[in-house]
Amino acid sequence: MIGEQYKHKAITDQILKAFYTVYNILGYGFLEKVYQNAMALELRKIGLDVVPQAPIQVFYGGHVVGEYFADLLVDNAVIVELKSVRTLSAEHEAQLLNYLKATRYEVGLLLNFGPKPQVKRKAYDNERKGDLSWVGVE
């Protein structure tokens, strides 16, 4: 709907500001780990809680079927996946969307430190996930 606010917009706006700050300083060509460290510093500097390489359980049918490590988990609300590739692909986007579908998190950002900065925002409402008792969401 026009004028409707995105979920966790205040947090994602701050993450995007930090992304462009880091991109403008470091540019293109480093490994993802360098950008992850810089993003964590920048996000903490502006007062956000950041967990690099946050372990996140993936559920299927109420059972843990795997675990992955999010590049950054910000304010225990937004998954941030970082890339340092020429351009984002559909596979990168699908991966982030699948993380959102299979976890309690609803919002994710895919940030590419490529030749040109790229941003993709993905959301998957918990209401669409059915019974969430298996992931600790009420």
Secondary structure, DSSP 4 states (H G I P E B T S, - for coil): -TTPPPTTHHHHHHHHHHHHHHHHHH-S-S-HHHHHHHHHHHHHHTT--EEEEEEEEEEETTEEEEEEEEEEEETTTEEEEEE-SSS--HHHHHHHHHHHHTSS--EEEEEEESSSEEEEEEE--GGGG---GGGT--
